[in-house]
């Protein structure tokens, strides 16, 4: 099984991530914690976050992804935004620095995550913010993680240690998506499923699915984005560059 190929299939099923209720809510939470522009979306995929950012805050940024196909899709969604093919070396070569760098479901795909965090610090303005979203609970690591190229899932203390070791000050770290823990555990660990969640996209399914998406979107925006119950499928971290 080719992780890159499976990841492309995953993105294809999601389609436009700005129509995905989970992504919409997560992007909204991240936007709350942006203080400085410009923004670098490192590992931007098909560019959903930068499109959301442009529509909601009017901010522009740069999206980087190592996969040319993902970048082509991102440009097709919005040719006016700045998307480039590349990884950490390309980021280092970009002119200027950024007020915020976001890594949304990206760090778990990188073998040397600690070194990447160190190198990205050089592209942050003094006091600039790093915002990271990663999958939680190493015990849930399974076939789906392997299929889409995950090296790990994170413990909370582990993520804090790596980010602080790389030279950032952690401002906030919390779990998110408490509603997804049990369904994910059953689906991935007990049933061994590897497929994603294409039903989350507003363009798919029938009336019942549309109603469920509306209910779940309300839950994520009103509850998940405001209350941390101490558990969740995702870890969210906001850190700042130590000047």
C-alpha positions as CSV (number, residue, x, y, z in Angstrom):
1,X,0.0,0.0,0.0
2,X,1.4,3.4,-1.0
3,X,0.8,6.0,1.7
4,X,1.1,8.9,-0.7
5,X,-1.5,7.3,-3.0
6,X,-3.8,6.6,-0.1
7,X,-3.5,10.2,1.1
8,X,-4.4,11.5,-2.3
9,X,-7.5,9.2,-2.3
10,X,-8.4,10.6,1.1
11,X,-8.2,14.2,-0.2
12,X,-10.2,13.2,-3.2
13,X,-13.0,11.8,-1.0
14,X,-13.0,15.0,1.1
15,X,-13.1,17.2,-1.9
16,X,-13.3,20.9,-1.0
17,X,-12.3,20.8,2.7
18,X,-14.1,24.2,3.3
19,X,-17.3,22.2,2.8
20,X,-16.3,19.6,5.4
21,X,-17.9,20.3,8.8
22,X,-14.9,19.0,10.8
23,X,-12.5,21.1,8.8
24,X,-14.8,24.2,9.0
25,X,-14.8,24.0,12.8
26,X,-11.1,23.3,13.1
27,X,-10.2,26.2,10.7
28,X,-12.5,28.5,12.7
29,X,-10.7,27.6,16.0
30,X,-7.3,28.2,14.4
31,X,-8.4,31.6,13.1
32,X,-9.3,32.7,16.6
33,X,-5.6,32.3,17.6
34,X,-4.0,34.1,14.7
35,X,-2.4,37.4,15.7
36,X,0.0,38.2,12.9
37,X,0.2,37.9,9.2
38,X,1.4,36.7,6.8
39,X,0.5,33.1,7.3
40,X,2.4,30.0,6.1
41,X,0.3,26.9,5.8
42,X,3.0,24.2,5.9
43,X,1.7,21.0,4.3
44,X,-1.3,22.8,2.9
45,X,-2.8,19.9,0.9
46,X,-5.5,21.2,-1.3
47,X,-5.4,24.6,0.3
48,X,-8.6,24.6,2.3
49,X,-7.3,26.5,5.3
50,X,-6.0,29.5,3.2
51,X,-9.3,29.7,1.3
52,X,-11.2,29.7,4.6
53,X,-8.8,32.3,6.0
54,X,-9.2,34.6,3.0
55,X,-13.0,34.3,3.1
56,X,-13.3,34.8,6.9
57,X,-10.6,37.3,7.8
58,X,-9.4,38.6,4.4
59,X,-5.9,37.5,5.1
60,X,-3.6,36.0,2.5
61,X,-0.7,33.6,3.0
62,X,1.5,31.0,1.3
63,X,0.7,27.3,1.1
64,X,3.4,24.7,0.7
65,X,3.0,21.0,0.0
66,X,5.5,18.5,-1.3
67,X,3.0,16.9,-3.6
68,X,2.5,18.6,-7.0
69,X,-0.9,17.1,-7.5
70,X,-2.1,18.6,-4.2
71,X,-0.8,22.0,-5.2
72,X,-2.5,21.8,-8.6
73,X,-5.8,21.1,-6.9
74,X,-5.2,24.0,-4.5
75,X,-4.6,26.4,-7.3
76,X,-7.6,25.1,-9.2
77,X,-9.8,25.9,-6.2
78,X,-8.4,29.5,-6.0
79,X,-5.8,30.6,-8.5
80,X,-5.4,33.9,-6.7
81,X,-3.8,32.3,-3.7
82,X,-0.1,31.5,-3.5
83,X,0.6,27.8,-3.4
84,X,4.0,26.2,-4.0
85,X,5.4,22.7,-4.3
86,X,8.0,22.1,-1.6
87,X,8.9,21.1,1.9
88,X,11.2,22.4,4.6
89,X,13.9,23.4,2.2
90,X,11.5,25.4,0.1
91,X,10.2,27.1,3.3
92,X,13.7,28.1,4.3
93,X,14.3,29.7,0.9
94,X,11.1,31.8,0.9
95,X,11.7,35.5,1.1
96,X,10.9,37.1,4.4
97,X,9.3,35.7,7.6
98,X,5.8,34.9,8.7
99,X,3.6,36.0,11.6
100,X,2.0,32.6,11.9
101,X,2.9,29.1,10.7
102,X,0.2,26.4,10.8
103,X,0.6,22.7,10.5
104,X,-2.8,21.1,10.2
105,X,-2.6,17.3,10.3
106,X,0.9,17.5,9.0
107,X,3.5,16.8,11.7
108,X,2.6,13.2,12.0
109,X,3.6,12.7,8.3
110,X,7.1,13.9,8.9
111,X,9.8,11.4,10.0
112,X,12.0,14.0,11.8
113,X,9.3,16.1,13.3
114,X,11.6,17.7,15.9
115,X,14.1,19.0,13.3
116,X,11.2,20.4,11.2
117,X,9.9,22.4,14.2
118,X,13.4,23.8,14.7
119,X,13.8,24.8,11.1
120,X,10.4,26.4,10.9
121,X,11.3,28.7,13.8
122,X,13.7,30.5,11.5
123,X,10.7,31.5,9.3
124,X,8.8,33.1,12.2
125,X,8.8,36.8,13.0
126,X,9.8,37.6,16.6
127,X,6.9,36.6,18.8
128,X,5.3,34.8,15.9
129,X,2.9,31.9,16.4
130,X,3.1,28.3,15.6
131,X,-0.3,26.5,15.5
132,X,-0.3,22.7,15.3
133,X,-3.0,20.1,15.0
134,X,-2.0,16.4,15.3
135,X,-3.8,13.1,15.9
136,X,-3.8,12.1,19.6
137,X,-3.4,8.8,21.5
138,X,-0.6,6.5,20.3
139,X,-2.7,3.5,21.5
140,X,-5.1,4.3,18.6
141,X,-2.4,4.0,16.0
142,X,-3.6,1.4,13.4
143,X,-4.0,0.5,9.8
144,X,-5.5,3.7,8.7
145,X,-2.5,5.7,10.1
146,X,-0.1,3.4,8.2
147,X,-2.2,3.6,5.1
148,X,-2.0,7.4,4.8
149,X,1.6,7.7,6.0
150,X,1.5,8.6,9.6
151,X,4.7,8.0,11.6
152,X,3.0,8.4,15.0
153,X,0.1,9.7,17.0
154,X,1.0,12.0,19.9
155,X,0.7,12.1,23.6
156,X,0.0,15.5,25.1
157,X,3.2,15.7,27.1
158,X,5.3,14.4,24.2
159,X,4.0,17.2,21.9
160,X,4.7,19.9,24.5
161,X,8.2,18.5,25.0
162,X,9.0,18.5,21.3
163,X,7.7,22.0,20.7
164,X,9.5,23.5,23.7
165,X,12.7,21.7,22.8
166,X,12.5,23.3,19.4
167,X,12.5,26.7,21.0
168,X,8.9,27.7,21.3
169,X,6.8,28.7,24.4
170,X,3.6,26.7,24.5
171,X,0.7,29.1,25.1
172,X,-2.1,26.6,24.9
173,X,-2.5,22.8,24.4
174,X,-5.8,21.0,24.4
175,X,-7.7,18.0,23.1
176,X,-10.3,18.5,20.4
177,X,-13.0,16.3,18.8
178,X,-14.1,14.5,22.0
179,X,-17.1,13.2,20.0
180,X,-14.9,11.2,17.6
181,X,-12.9,9.1,20.1
182,X,-15.2,6.2,20.6
183,X,-16.4,5.9,16.9
184,X,-12.8,6.1,15.7
185,X,-11.6,3.5,18.2
186,X,-14.3,1.1,17.2
187,X,-13.9,1.7,13.5
188,X,-10.1,1.5,13.4
189,X,-9.0,-0.8,16.2
190,X,-11.9,-3.2,16.5
191,X,-13.2,-3.3,12.9
192,X,-9.8,-2.5,11.2
193,X,-11.2,-0.1,8.7
194,X,-8.9,2.2,6.7
195,X,-11.3,4.4,4.8
196,X,-11.8,8.0,5.6
197,X,-15.0,10.1,6.1
198,X,-16.2,11.4,2.7
199,X,-19.7,11.7,4.1
200,X,-18.5,14.8,6.1
201,X,-18.6,16.9,2.9
202,X,-21.7,19.0,2.3
203,X,-21.8,17.9,-1.4
204,X,-22.4,14.2,-0.6
205,X,-25.2,12.1,0.7
206,X,-28.9,12.5,1.1
207,X,-31.2,14.5,3.4
208,X,-30.5,12.5,6.5
209,X,-26.7,12.9,6.1
210,X,-27.2,16.6,5.4
211,X,-29.2,17.0,8.7
212,X,-26.6,15.0,10.6
213,X,-23.8,17.3,9.2
214,X,-25.7,20.4,10.3
215,X,-26.1,19.0,13.8
216,X,-22.5,18.0,14.0
217,X,-21.2,21.3,12.6
218,X,-23.2,23.1,15.4
219,X,-21.7,20.8,18.0
220,X,-18.1,21.3,16.8
221,X,-18.5,25.1,16.5
222,X,-20.4,25.7,19.7
223,X,-19.1,22.9,22.0
224,X,-15.8,21.5,20.8
225,X,-14.3,25.0,19.9
226,X,-15.2,26.4,23.3
227,X,-14.9,23.5,25.8
228,X,-12.0,21.1,26.3
229,X,-13.2,18.0,28.2
230,X,-9.7,16.6,28.7
231,X,-9.9,14.1,25.8
232,X,-10.3,14.2,22.1
233,X,-9.1,12.6,18.8
234,X,-6.9,15.6,18.0
235,X,-4.4,17.7,19.9
236,X,-4.3,21.4,19.3
237,X,-1.3,23.5,20.3
238,X,-0.6,27.2,20.1
239,X,3.0,28.2,20.7
240,X,5.1,31.4,20.2
241,X,8.6,31.9,19.1
242,X,10.9,32.7,21.9
243,X,12.7,35.9,20.8
